[in-house]
Amino acid sequence: MNSAKSRRKECLVRLEHSLVVTAKSGLQVNILDDEWRLLPTSSKGYLIPIAWLHNSAMSDEDWHIIVDVYTHYVRTKAASTAFGVVGNTRRYFTDGIPELSEIKGKWSGLPTHQKKSLNQVFGTLCKLGRKRFVDYHNFTKNHLDKETNNNLDPTKGALTDIEFDSFAKLVNNKLASVDWSRHTDLPFYQSTAFALVRTAVASKLMLAAIRRPIQLSALKWCDLIPAGASFRDRDIEEMNEIGTLGASTLQLRIFHAKVKGSSNSRSHPERYPLHLSEELSLALVKYKRFCLRGVTLILEASDSKVEQEELLLIANNIPIFPSAKLFKWQVRCLETFKCAFTPTSTLFHATDQQLTFRFKVPSDRVPICRVSNNRIRHTALTRGAQQGLSILQLARITGVTVPAARHYVDMDYESRRLIDENYLGNEFLKRTFSGSVTLAPDGEEMILGHHFNEVGGVKSKPTCNTCKAQLGRPLGCYGCPNFRPFLEADHRAELNIAQNKLDANRKFLLNPLETGSIRKLEIQIEWVKLTIAICDELLLKQKAIDVK
């Protein structure tokens, strides 16, 4: 051990501080190690490089204070949180804890995430009884950047109808392309081929459940049971479980991702299990059979035979989304295999990073739309708030906390909707008309209006042939990236027909406030209006040029 570490060890012994702490995951962490391993798998934040702290020339007192606060996060917070706090504060603690005047001088130039972490650290030090840092914390908490809500941001926030529908179609097509009857051998499960199947199923379940990747990574097959059955979980009341609905459907138990005092990722289930559709339930049954086929191959490779009933019993504690390492495991015997899986084990679970998706889909407002897990939750919460759901309903549907759901309800959606419409008209439609034509090119498929007049063309026939727009042609075409509106077409005639249809539908609403059933029609009418406005603008400019 080098001289710096020897001195640090003597410091711990002198202060009667333990050399080893237990991370929240249960792993033992030696404080003097150059890396603190917090998770058994390579998930987010599983490894914290800490050699910079041990090798620093800072005073022993500052070193002990920093170690004290860092190990507090290691013991009580999720690995990703501890990793973030250490990473965001490292540059300011390299030579010890700076004076408050130095922090004040740098504060305005710090990024928001580093300000938050410094505030967290000084707040925690105060809670740990370090009165020296009261003034530090008073300054940092009173000078944090104001929260900016990005729920409707075009690159990070909620998706538009076209973006969301494109994503849902992509996810459904990926799952539909899986051939469940294919012949598979052990090398198949050990390769990326199985990972692609796992990703397809995980993406579909993520979309249906609206939950975080880390929550899906913790799932075992015992969390997926038929509707009408019981989890027999002391934290889930029987009255909240899904009763039989006369169809072969499943219910899913989900666990909270972040709970104070939780001993493991499966210690606190959500109060209400999720009901899955018949279609998704069938896909998960096929996927389970697919996974158990791989488990059977592992056991056969070790000359272990197991009956189907026993295999199903063992499978209860096997992860729904296993890592490829499971199928590379050389099992010594059946008993060893059984002992590896318990109700709380995390062995061979795929990491949340492996289940995190980021797809690119067509957009009606930005050149490239990247869909992430966060954006799916933003979309669900935003749409729910727009439809008038309460804060408690939003929290239950998406699994977020009540304070988190409140942000979406408190927004002025009507004002933002008008802003979005103008944005769409100025950006998307102008791009659409950048290649517009008065006469149709030869061979281009035509979009006909209700009076059989040509209102536009199709950019890609294959894409148009697979369209499932509920409103049909031509109304459902307006706003679509694949639709090429004609400048001199009679779009006003289509607007009049759509407006009359909307007026008729409004008369039959059971409740004047329940407008969800006509919302799509209202959106398409806005698209037609925007198309007319852009056509008029471009034609006016064209006439001005001709006059000159």
C-alpha positions as CSV (number, residue, x, y, z in Angstrom):
1,M,0.0,0.0,0.0
2,N,1.4,3.4,-0.9
3,S,2.1,6.1,1.6
4,A,-1.1,8.1,0.8
5,K,-3.3,5.1,1.4
6,S,-1.4,4.1,4.5
7,R,-2.0,7.5,5.9
8,R,-5.7,7.3,5.0
9,K,-6.0,3.9,6.7
10,E,-4.5,5.3,9.9
11,C,-7.0,8.1,9.7
12,L,-9.9,5.7,9.6
13,V,-8.5,3.6,12.4
14,R,-7.9,6.7,14.5
15,L,-11.5,7.9,14.0
16,E,-12.8,4.3,14.5
17,H,-14.3,4.3,11.1
18,S,-14.9,1.0,9.4
19,L,-12.8,0.1,6.3
20,V,-15.7,-1.7,4.7
21,V,-19.2,-0.4,4.0
22,T,-22.2,-2.2,2.6
23,A,-23.7,-0.8,-0.6
24,K,-27.5,-0.6,-1.0
25,S,-27.2,-3.6,-3.3
26,G,-25.6,-5.7,-0.5
27,L,-22.1,-5.7,-2.0
28,Q,-19.2,-5.1,0.4
29,V,-17.1,-2.0,-0.6
30,N,-13.6,-1.4,0.7
31,I,-13.2,2.3,1.2
32,L,-9.5,2.3,0.2
33,D,-10.1,0.5,-3.1
34,D,-9.4,2.5,-6.2
35,E,-12.8,1.5,-7.6
36,W,-16.0,1.1,-5.6
37,R,-18.2,-1.7,-7.2
38,L,-21.8,-1.1,-6.2
39,L,-23.7,-3.6,-8.4
40,P,-23.0,-7.2,-9.3
41,T,-23.8,-6.5,-13.0
42,S,-22.5,-3.8,-15.3
43,S,-25.6,-1.6,-15.0
44,K,-25.7,2.2,-14.8
45,G,-23.4,3.5,-12.1
46,Y,-22.1,0.1,-11.0
47,L,-18.5,1.1,-10.7
48,I,-17.2,4.4,-9.2
49,P,-13.5,5.3,-9.8
50,I,-12.3,6.8,-6.6
51,A,-8.5,6.6,-6.9
52,W,-8.3,10.4,-7.4
53,L,-9.6,10.9,-3.9
54,H,-7.1,8.6,-2.2
55,N,-4.1,10.0,-4.1
56,S,-5.0,13.6,-3.4
57,A,-2.8,15.8,-1.3
58,M,-5.8,17.2,0.6
59,S,-5.9,17.2,4.4
60,D,-6.9,14.1,6.2
61,E,-9.9,16.0,7.7
62,D,-11.3,17.0,4.2
63,W,-10.6,13.4,2.9
64,H,-12.6,11.9,5.8
65,I,-15.5,14.4,5.3
66,I,-15.7,13.6,1.6
67,V,-15.4,9.8,2.2
68,D,-18.1,10.1,4.8
69,V,-20.6,11.8,2.5
70,Y,-19.8,9.6,-0.5
71,T,-20.2,6.4,1.5
72,H,-23.5,7.7,2.8
73,Y,-24.8,7.8,-0.8
74,V,-23.3,4.4,-1.5
75,R,-25.1,2.9,1.5
76,T,-28.5,4.6,1.1
77,K,-29.0,5.6,-2.6
78,A,-29.2,3.8,-5.9
79,A,-25.9,3.1,-7.6
80,S,-26.7,5.5,-10.5
81,T,-27.4,8.3,-7.9
82,A,-24.2,7.7,-6.0
83,F,-22.2,7.6,-9.3
84,G,-23.8,10.9,-10.4
85,V,-23.0,12.7,-7.2
86,V,-19.4,11.6,-7.1
87,G,-18.9,12.4,-10.8
88,N,-20.5,15.8,-10.7
89,T,-18.6,17.0,-7.6
90,R,-15.2,15.4,-8.2
91,R,-13.6,18.4,-10.0
92,Y,-14.4,20.7,-7.1
93,F,-13.1,18.3,-4.4
94,T,-9.8,17.2,-6.0
95,D,-7.7,19.4,-3.7
96,G,-10.1,19.2,-0.7
97,I,-13.3,21.1,0.1
98,P,-13.0,24.7,-1.3
99,E,-13.8,27.8,0.6
100,L,-17.4,29.1,0.2
101,S,-16.1,32.3,-1.4
102,E,-14.4,30.1,-4.1
103,I,-17.7,28.3,-4.8
104,K,-19.6,31.6,-5.0
105,G,-17.1,32.9,-7.6
106,K,-17.5,29.9,-9.8
107,W,-21.3,29.3,-9.2
108,S,-22.8,31.3,-12.1
109,G,-20.7,29.3,-14.7
110,L,-21.5,25.9,-13.4
111,P,-23.9,23.6,-15.3
112,T,-27.2,22.9,-13.6
113,H,-26.5,19.2,-12.8
114,Q,-23.3,20.1,-11.0
115,K,-25.0,22.8,-9.0
116,K,-27.6,20.2,-7.9
117,S,-25.0,17.7,-6.9
118,L,-23.0,20.2,-4.8
119,N,-26.3,21.3,-3.1
120,Q,-27.0,17.6,-2.4
121,V,-23.6,17.0,-0.9
122,F,-23.7,20.1,1.4
123,G,-27.2,19.4,2.4
124,T,-26.3,15.8,3.3
125,L,-23.2,17.0,5.3
126,C,-25.5,19.2,7.3
127,K,-27.8,16.2,8.0
128,L,-24.8,14.2,9.1
129,G,-24.0,16.9,11.8
130,R,-21.3,18.9,10.0
131,K,-22.4,22.4,11.1
132,R,-19.4,23.9,9.2
133,F,-21.4,23.5,6.0
134,V,-24.7,25.2,6.9
135,D,-23.6,28.4,5.1
136,Y,-22.6,26.4,2.1
137,H,-26.0,24.7,1.9
138,N,-27.9,27.9,2.5
139,F,-26.1,29.5,-0.5
140,T,-26.4,26.5,-2.9
141,K,-30.1,25.8,-2.2
142,N,-31.0,29.5,-2.7
143,H,-29.1,29.9,-5.9
144,L,-30.2,26.8,-7.9
145,D,-31.3,27.3,-11.5
146,K,-35.1,27.5,-11.9
147,E,-36.6,24.3,-13.1
148,T,-37.3,24.2,-16.8
149,N,-40.1,22.0,-18.0
150,N,-39.2,20.1,-21.1
151,N,-42.3,18.0,-21.3
152,L,-43.3,19.6,-24.6
153,D,-39.8,20.1,-26.0
154,P,-39.8,18.9,-29.7
155,T,-36.5,16.9,-29.1
156,K,-36.9,15.7,-25.5
157,G,-40.6,16.0,-24.6
158,A,-43.9,14.4,-25.5
159,L,-44.4,13.0,-29.0
160,T,-46.9,14.3,-31.5
161,D,-49.5,11.9,-32.9
162,I,-47.5,11.2,-36.0
163,E,-44.3,10.6,-34.1
164,F,-46.0,8.3,-31.5
165,D,-48.0,6.4,-34.1
166,S,-44.8,5.9,-36.2
167,F,-43.0,4.6,-33.1
168,A,-45.9,2.3,-32.1
169,K,-46.0,0.9,-35.6
170,L,-42.2,0.3,-35.6
171,V,-42.4,-1.6,-32.3
172,N,-45.3,-3.7,-33.4
173,N,-43.6,-4.6,-36.7
174,K,-40.4,-5.6,-34.9
175,L,-42.4,-7.9,-32.6
176,A,-44.6,-9.3,-35.5
177,S,-41.4,-10.2,-37.4
178,V,-40.2,-12.6,-34.7
179,D,-40.6,-16.2,-35.9
180,W,-41.5,-18.1,-32.7
181,S,-41.5,-21.4,-34.5
182,R,-37.9,-21.2,-35.7
183,H,-35.5,-24.0,-34.8
184,T,-33.1,-22.7,-32.2
185,D,-29.9,-24.1,-30.7
186,L,-27.7,-23.0,-27.8
187,P,-25.4,-20.7,-30.0
188,F,-28.6,-18.8,-31.0
189,Y,-29.3,-17.8,-27.4
190,Q,-25.6,-16.9,-26.9
191,S,-25.6,-14.5,-29.8
192,T,-27.1,-11.1,-30.6
193,A,-30.0,-13.0,-32.3
194,F,-31.7,-13.7,-29.0
195,A,-30.9,-10.1,-27.8
196,L,-32.9,-8.8,-30.8
197,V,-35.9,-10.9,-29.8
198,R,-35.5,-9.8,-26.2
199,T,-35.4,-6.1,-27.3
200,A,-38.5,-6.5,-29.4
201,V,-40.5,-7.9,-26.5
202,A,-39.1,-5.4,-24.0
203,S,-39.9,-2.5,-26.2
204,K,-43.5,-3.6,-26.6
205,L,-43.9,-4.2,-22.9
206,M,-42.2,-0.8,-22.2
207,L,-44.7,0.9,-24.5
208,A,-47.7,-0.9,-22.9
209,A,-46.7,-0.6,-19.3
210,I,-45.1,2.9,-19.5
211,R,-42.4,2.0,-17.0
212,R,-38.7,2.6,-16.7
213,P,-36.1,0.1,-18.1
214,I,-34.8,-0.6,-14.6
215,Q,-38.2,-1.7,-13.6
216,L,-38.4,-4.2,-16.5
217,S,-34.9,-5.5,-15.8
218,A,-36.0,-6.6,-12.3
219,L,-38.9,-8.7,-13.6
220,K,-39.1,-12.5,-13.1
221,W,-41.6,-14.9,-14.5
222,C,-43.4,-15.1,-11.2
223,D,-44.4,-11.4,-11.8
224,L,-46.5,-12.5,-14.8
225,I,-49.6,-14.5,-13.9
226,P,-53.0,-15.0,-15.5
227,A,-55.8,-12.6,-14.8
228,G,-57.9,-14.0,-12.0
229,A,-55.0,-15.6,-10.2
230,S,-53.3,-14.0,-7.1
231,F,-49.7,-12.9,-6.5
232,R,-50.2,-13.7,-2.8
233,D,-48.1,-10.6,-2.1
234,R,-48.6,-8.9,1.3
235,D,-48.1,-5.5,-0.4
236,I,-50.8,-6.1,-3.0
237,E,-54.4,-6.3,-1.8
238,E,-56.5,-9.0,-3.5
239,M,-59.1,-6.5,-4.4
240,N,-56.6,-4.6,-6.5
241,E,-55.5,-7.6,-8.5
242,I,-56.9,-8.1,-12.0
243,G,-60.0,-10.4,-12.0
244,T,-60.9,-12.8,-14.8
245,L,-62.3,-10.9,-17.8
246,G,-63.4,-13.9,-19.8
247,A,-60.3,-13.8,-22.0
248,S,-56.8,-15.3,-21.8
249,T,-55.0,-12.3,-20.5
250,L,-52.2,-11.7,-18.1
251,Q,-51.4,-9.3,-15.2
252,L,-48.0,-8.0,-14.4
253,R,-46.5,-7.1,-11.0
254,I,-44.2,-4.0,-11.2
255,F,-41.7,-2.9,-8.5
256,H,-41.0,0.7,-7.6
257,A,-37.6,1.8,-8.9
258,K,-36.7,4.2,-6.1
259,V,-37.9,3.7,-2.5
260,K,-36.2,4.9,0.6
261,G,-35.1,2.0,2.8
262,S,-35.6,-0.6,0.2
263,S,-33.3,-3.6,0.6
264,N,-33.4,-4.7,-3.1
265,S,-35.0,-3.8,-6.4
266,R,-37.9,-6.2,-5.7
267,S,-38.8,-5.2,-2.2
268,H,-41.6,-2.7,-2.9
269,P,-44.2,-3.7,-5.5
270,E,-46.6,-1.2,-6.9
271,R,-50.0,-1.4,-5.3
272,Y,-51.9,-2.1,-8.5
273,P,-50.8,-4.8,-11.0
274,L,-51.0,-4.0,-14.7
275,H,-53.5,-5.6,-17.0
276,L,-52.1,-6.7,-20.3
277,S,-54.0,-6.9,-23.6
278,E,-54.9,-10.3,-25.0
279,E,-52.5,-9.7,-28.0
280,L,-49.6,-8.8,-25.7
281,S,-50.4,-11.7,-23.3
282,L,-50.2,-14.1,-26.2
283,A,-46.8,-12.7,-27.3
284,L,-45.4,-13.0,-23.8
285,V,-46.6,-16.6,-23.5
286,K,-44.7,-17.4,-26.8
287,Y,-41.7,-15.5,-25.5
288,K,-41.7,-17.5,-22.3
289,R,-41.8,-20.8,-24.2
290,F,-38.9,-19.4,-26.3
291,C,-36.8,-18.6,-23.2
292,L,-37.5,-21.9,-21.5
293,R,-36.3,-23.6,-24.7
294,G,-32.9,-22.0,-24.1
295,V,-32.9,-23.0,-20.4
296,T,-33.6,-26.6,-21.4
297,L,-30.6,-26.5,-23.8
298,I,-28.4,-25.2,-21.0
299,L,-29.4,-28.1,-18.7
300,E,-29.1,-30.7,-21.5
301,A,-25.5,-29.5,-22.2
302,S,-24.7,-30.3,-18.5
303,D,-26.5,-33.7,-18.8
304,S,-29.2,-32.5,-16.4
305,K,-32.7,-33.6,-17.3
306,V,-35.8,-31.9,-15.9
307,E,-39.5,-32.5,-16.3
308,Q,-41.7,-29.8,-17.8
309,E,-43.6,-29.2,-14.5
310,E,-40.3,-28.8,-12.6
311,L,-38.9,-26.5,-15.2
312,L,-42.0,-24.3,-14.9
313,L,-41.5,-24.2,-11.2
314,I,-37.8,-23.3,-11.5
315,A,-38.7,-20.6,-14.1
316,N,-40.6,-18.6,-11.6
317,N,-37.4,-17.0,-10.3
318,I,-35.7,-16.8,-13.7
319,P,-35.6,-13.2,-15.2
320,I,-38.1,-12.4,-17.9
321,F,-35.3,-10.5,-19.7
322,P,-32.1,-12.5,-19.1
323,S,-28.6,-11.5,-20.2
324,A,-26.7,-13.6,-22.7
325,K,-24.5,-14.8,-19.9
326,L,-27.2,-17.1,-18.7
327,F,-27.0,-19.2,-21.8
328,K,-23.2,-19.3,-21.6
329,W,-23.2,-20.6,-18.1
330,Q,-21.7,-24.1,-17.8
331,V,-24.1,-25.6,-15.2
332,R,-22.5,-28.3,-13.0
333,C,-25.8,-29.8,-11.8
334,L,-29.5,-29.2,-11.5
335,E,-29.3,-28.3,-7.8
336,T,-26.7,-25.6,-8.5
337,F,-29.0,-24.1,-11.2
338,K,-32.0,-24.1,-8.8
339,C,-30.0,-22.4,-6.0
340,A,-28.9,-19.6,-8.4
341,F,-32.4,-18.2,-8.7
342,T,-34.3,-16.8,-5.7
343,P,-37.2,-14.4,-5.4
344,T,-34.8,-11.5,-4.8
345,S,-31.8,-12.6,-6.8
346,T,-30.4,-10.3,-9.6
347,L,-28.2,-13.0,-11.2
348,F,-28.3,-13.0,-15.0
349,H,-30.9,-10.2,-15.2
350,A,-30.4,-8.0,-18.3
351,T,-29.3,-4.5,-17.2
352,D,-31.5,-1.4,-17.7
353,Q,-29.0,-0.2,-20.3
354,Q,-29.6,-3.3,-22.4
355,L,-33.3,-2.7,-22.2
356,T,-33.1,1.1,-23.0
357,F,-34.3,1.9,-26.5
358,R,-33.7,4.9,-28.8
359,F,-35.5,4.6,-32.1
360,K,-35.6,7.2,-35.0
361,V,-39.0,7.8,-36.4
362,P,-40.6,10.2,-38.9
363,S,-41.6,13.5,-37.5
364,D,-43.9,16.4,-38.4
365,R,-41.8,19.1,-36.7
366,V,-38.1,18.1,-36.5
367,P,-35.7,16.6,-39.1
368,I,-34.8,13.7,-36.8
369,C,-37.0,12.4,-34.0
370,R,-35.4,10.1,-31.4
371,V,-37.8,8.2,-29.2
372,S,-36.5,7.3,-25.8
373,N,-38.1,5.7,-22.7
374,N,-38.4,9.1,-21.1
375,R,-40.3,10.5,-24.1
376,I,-42.9,7.7,-23.9
377,R,-43.7,8.6,-20.3
378,H,-43.8,12.3,-21.2
379,T,-46.3,11.5,-24.0
380,A,-48.5,9.4,-21.7
381,L,-48.6,12.0,-19.0
382,T,-49.1,14.9,-21.4
383,R,-52.0,13.2,-23.2
384,G,-53.6,12.1,-19.9
385,A,-53.4,15.6,-18.6
386,Q,-54.9,17.0,-21.8
387,Q,-57.8,14.6,-21.5
388,G,-58.6,15.8,-18.0
389,L,-57.3,12.9,-15.9
390,S,-56.6,13.6,-12.3
391,I,-53.1,13.7,-10.7
392,L,-53.8,10.4,-8.9
393,Q,-54.9,8.7,-12.1
394,L,-51.8,9.9,-14.0
395,A,-49.5,8.7,-11.2
396,R,-51.2,5.3,-11.2
397,I,-51.1,4.8,-14.9
398,T,-47.5,5.7,-15.3
399,G,-46.0,4.7,-11.9
400,V,-44.6,8.2,-11.2
401,T,-45.0,10.1,-8.0
402,V,-47.9,12.4,-7.4
403,P,-45.6,15.5,-7.4
404,A,-44.1,14.5,-10.7
405,A,-47.6,14.1,-12.2
406,R,-48.6,17.5,-10.9
407,H,-46.2,19.2,-13.4
408,Y,-48.3,18.0,-16.3
409,V,-51.7,19.0,-14.9
410,D,-50.5,22.5,-14.0
411,M,-49.5,23.4,-17.6
412,D,-51.6,25.7,-19.8
413,Y,-52.2,23.2,-22.7
414,E,-54.6,25.3,-24.7
415,S,-52.0,28.1,-25.1
416,R,-49.2,25.6,-25.8
417,R,-51.4,23.9,-28.4
418,L,-51.8,27.1,-30.3
419,I,-48.1,27.7,-30.2
420,D,-47.4,24.1,-31.5
421,E,-49.9,24.5,-34.3
422,N,-48.2,27.7,-35.5
423,Y,-44.8,26.0,-35.2
424,L,-46.0,23.0,-37.2
425,G,-47.4,25.3,-39.9
426,N,-44.2,27.3,-40.3
427,E,-41.7,24.5,-40.2
428,F,-43.2,21.2,-41.3
429,L,-45.6,22.4,-44.0
430,K,-43.0,24.7,-45.6
431,R,-40.7,21.7,-45.9
432,T,-43.5,19.7,-47.4
433,F,-44.2,22.4,-50.0
434,S,-40.6,23.0,-50.8
435,G,-41.0,20.3,-53.5
436,S,-44.6,21.1,-54.3
437,V,-46.0,20.9,-57.9
438,T,-49.0,22.4,-59.7
439,L,-49.2,19.4,-62.1
440,A,-48.6,15.8,-61.0
441,P,-45.4,14.1,-62.2
442,D,-45.8,11.1,-64.5
443,G,-46.4,7.9,-62.5
444,E,-47.1,9.5,-59.2
445,E,-50.1,8.1,-57.3
446,M,-52.9,10.7,-56.8
447,I,-54.8,11.5,-53.6
448,L,-58.4,12.2,-54.7
449,G,-60.8,14.5,-52.8
450,H,-64.5,13.7,-52.0
451,H,-65.5,15.2,-55.4
452,F,-62.8,13.1,-57.2
453,N,-60.6,16.1,-57.7
454,E,-56.8,15.7,-57.2
455,V,-55.6,17.3,-53.9
456,G,-52.1,15.8,-53.7
457,G,-49.6,13.1,-54.5
458,V,-47.8,10.3,-52.7
459,K,-44.1,10.5,-52.2
460,S,-43.7,6.8,-51.5
461,K,-46.3,4.3,-52.6
462,P,-45.2,1.4,-50.3
463,T,-45.4,3.6,-47.3
464,C,-48.8,4.9,-48.3
465,N,-50.1,1.4,-48.9
466,T,-49.4,0.3,-45.3
467,C,-51.0,3.4,-43.8
468,K,-53.8,2.7,-41.3
469,A,-55.0,6.3,-40.7
470,Q,-58.4,6.0,-39.1
471,L,-59.9,9.0,-41.0
472,G,-58.9,7.6,-44.4
473,R,-58.2,9.6,-47.6
474,P,-58.0,12.4,-48.2
475,L,-58.5,13.9,-44.7
476,G,-56.2,11.5,-43.0
477,C,-53.4,12.5,-45.4
478,Y,-53.1,16.1,-44.4
479,G,-50.0,16.5,-42.1
480,C,-48.5,13.2,-43.2
481,P,-44.8,13.4,-44.2
482,N,-45.6,11.1,-47.2
483,F,-48.3,13.5,-48.6
484,R,-47.5,16.1,-51.2
485,P,-50.3,18.7,-51.3
486,F,-50.9,20.4,-54.7
487,L,-50.8,24.2,-54.6
488,E,-53.8,24.8,-56.8
489,A,-56.0,22.0,-55.4
490,D,-59.4,22.8,-53.8
491,H,-58.4,22.2,-50.2
492,R,-61.2,24.4,-48.9
493,A,-63.8,21.9,-50.2
494,E,-62.2,19.2,-48.0
495,L,-62.1,21.6,-45.1
496,N,-65.9,22.3,-45.4
497,I,-66.7,18.6,-45.5
498,A,-64.5,17.9,-42.4
499,Q,-66.0,20.8,-40.5
500,N,-69.5,19.6,-41.2
501,K,-68.5,16.2,-40.0
502,L,-67.1,17.6,-36.8
503,D,-70.2,19.7,-36.1
504,A,-72.4,16.6,-36.5
505,N,-70.2,14.5,-34.2
506,R,-70.2,17.2,-31.5
507,K,-74.0,17.0,-31.3
508,F,-73.8,13.4,-30.3
509,L,-71.3,13.8,-27.5
510,L,-72.6,12.4,-24.2
511,N,-70.7,14.9,-22.3
512,P,-69.6,18.3,-23.8
513,L,-66.3,18.0,-21.9
514,E,-65.4,14.5,-23.2
515,T,-63.9,15.5,-26.6
516,G,-61.3,12.6,-26.8
517,S,-63.4,10.8,-29.5
518,I,-63.3,13.8,-31.9
519,R,-59.8,15.0,-31.0
520,K,-58.2,13.3,-34.1
521,L,-60.7,14.9,-36.4
522,E,-60.0,18.4,-34.8
523,I,-56.3,17.9,-35.4
524,Q,-56.8,17.0,-39.1
525,I,-58.9,20.0,-39.6
526,E,-56.1,22.1,-38.2
527,W,-53.7,20.5,-40.7
528,V,-56.1,21.3,-43.6
529,K,-56.3,24.9,-42.4
530,L,-52.5,25.1,-42.3
531,T,-52.2,23.6,-45.7
532,I,-54.6,26.2,-47.1
533,A,-52.7,29.1,-45.4
534,I,-49.4,27.9,-46.8
535,C,-50.9,27.4,-50.3
536,D,-52.3,30.9,-50.3
537,E,-49.0,32.4,-49.1
538,L,-46.9,30.6,-51.8
539,L,-49.5,31.4,-54.6
540,L,-49.5,35.1,-53.5
541,K,-45.7,35.2,-53.7
542,Q,-45.8,33.5,-57.1
543,K,-48.2,36.1,-58.5
544,A,-46.1,38.9,-57.2
545,I,-43.1,37.5,-59.0
546,D,-45.1,37.1,-62.2
547,V,-46.3,40.7,-62.0
548,K,-42.7,41.9,-61.7
